[in-house]
Amino acid sequence: MTDKKNKSAIQRRLIPSYIFLTLFSLFSVFPLYWMITAATNTTVDVARGKIWFGDQALINFQNLVKTAAAQGQGASLQGFMWNSFLYATVQTLLCIFICSLAGYGFELYHDKGKDALFAVLLMAMMIPGVATMIPMFQMMSKLHFLNKVWGFVLPAISTPFMIMMFRQNSRNFPPDIMEAARIDGLSEWAIFFRMYMPIMKSTYAAAAVITFMNAWNSYLWPRVVLTENKAKTMPILISNMSSGYTVDYGMLMMGVLFCSIPTMIIFFVLQKQFAEGITGSVK
Amino acid sequence: MSKPKTGSVTRKQQGAGWAFLAVASIMIFIFSFYPMVAAFVMSFKTGSAAAMRWADPITFNYVRMFADKTFMTSVRNTFVYLIIQVPIMLVLAILLAQLLNNKDLKFKGLFRTCVFLPCAISLVSYALIFKYLFATQGLVNTVLMDLHIIHENVNWLGQTGTARFVIIFALVWRWTGYNMVFFLAGLQNIEYSVYEAAKIDGANGWKTFWHITVPLLRPVIIMTFIMSINGTLQLFDESVNLTQGGPAFTTITMSHYIYNNAFGVGVPNFGYASAMSFFVFILVAILAFINLKVGDTRD
């Protein structure tokens, strides 16, 4: 009885919390909700302030397909989607493989030399993308990697953030396992592939989610390295679509929706891994 | 200290360790350190990309930079965004995390998902959404008109003050939930018994917050601060997509202006763009250094 009273008293004291959280949640969700409803309405309805679903989704989609194709040079909506998907997937696979190798090496084989190198690598975190883009553009152009998947992914495969994340999480990897595996005659590489990778599954998942999202959403570097329309990605498409004088809101928001669907799916399905991924290196 | 914790690590095993980290390390040297040095060298050159020569005088690009009104505006804009937006966002993020960390709170998962949701879409996407929400014929004007708060449509993105406001507003929307996740993770590391003890000592909510939560969260606060400063100094997507830097370049960010000089319309000027980008690098380094120092001395 008193317990029940206590509980309702606690809940009553939490009312301001509930109000604030509800308001902030609405604030956070509304622009996305608006984007989805706008994608189903005509420009006129959107401008009039309609915030409920309409029946223009198919027409907006057809216009989006037409506009994407009108970018020229063999561009198409599925082409933009495929490019985004291809670049993000390749970047994710290479990034988690190479950075996990490094994190494993730095943590489980650490000595003075490796620790010093690690400290140097961390300094790369301070280098802004805008500072490296020009020499990197020249490099990619010399290597004939402009408009290629390699041009897109190479600069983003090895990042101090990801190495640090794998290094921090490698602390949970028991060294005893390595000892036992060595006694069983496993080589150092075999230990990595057969012991480390399966045990670190959850770290790989978090790293993969965050890398994929970053790659899919990246904008500055792709704008530099992808000069041909048929090599461009979804964020560049929607950005280009919005720069005209008359903009079809419905169609544009359909584009924004398409650009956001993959990352939104990942967000809802793998939210825990995503949260772990961004906070990954803080432990 | 330098002794490996695995104990009997042989020379061969140490060699394998180097092999594991070699590719990633070499790639960081090739794709981060080398371009940074190359950009620094390039910042002393002028001319078109195909025929670059040493500037005369050698500091030409740097002198030009400090006399360049648009660039100085972009620097000022960056600091306006930094000083106004980052504190608002971090305070909101700590507050939200604190509220969500209450064990008696219901619908915790739902609230957390909602607040975190803006992170699910790309920077270009949200910039465009806010661009059209705040368009002259946009929803914000329609609602404000219906509520009789304004009597004619506001040209939000056409005036410097309101355009900056929209950028700050959008940034707070996009990044508060992101930072909240860090604080929530930090709060969950604080033992509940600490709070119990504080309660027994008679500390109220605010006192507990200021004297226990904030000091214990200090490392996370410093880290989010550095990340936010770093992000603000490199703002690009929002400037390009939300305001196009306008009106008349008054909301342009440093990265946007640098991009325009290197890859925008007109003759590319890699040397000048590199000089400005090196300036950004110095700013990032200084601010990160100050932050770390502040973090140290309060120990």
Interface residues (C-beta under 8 A of the other chain):
Chain A: K7 I10 Q11 L14 S17 Y18 F20 L21 T22 F24 S25 L26 F27 S28 V29 P31 L32 W34 M35 A38 V46 A47 R48 G49 I51 I98 C99 L101 A102 Y104 G105 F106 L108 Y109 H110 D111 K112 K114 D115 L117 L121 A124 M126 I127 P128 G129 V130 A131 T132 M133 I134 P135 M136 F137 Q138 M139 L154 P155 I157 S158 T159 P160 I163 P175 M178 E179 E188 W189 F192 W216 N217 Y219 L220 R223 V224 P235 I236 I238 S239 S242 S243 V247 Y249 L252 M253 V256 C259 S260 T263 M264 I266 F267 F268 Q271 F274 A275 I278 T279 V282
Chain B: S2 P4 K5 T6 G7 V9 K12 Q13 Q14 A16 G17 W18 A19 F20 L21 V23 A24 S25 M27 I28 F31 S32 F33 Y34 P35 M36 A38 A39 M42 A49 L92 L95 L96 L99 L100 N102 D104 L105 K106 L110 F111 T113 C114 V115 F116 L117 P118 C119 A120 I121 S122 L123 V124 S125 Y126 L128 I129 F130 K131 Y132 L133 A135 Q137 G138 L139 T142 V143 D146 W173 T176 G177 Y178 V181 F182 A185 G186 P219 V220 M223 N230 L233 Q234 F236 D237 V240 N241 Q244 M254 S255 I258 Y259 A262 F263 F270 A273 S274 S277 F278 V280 F281 V284 A285 A288
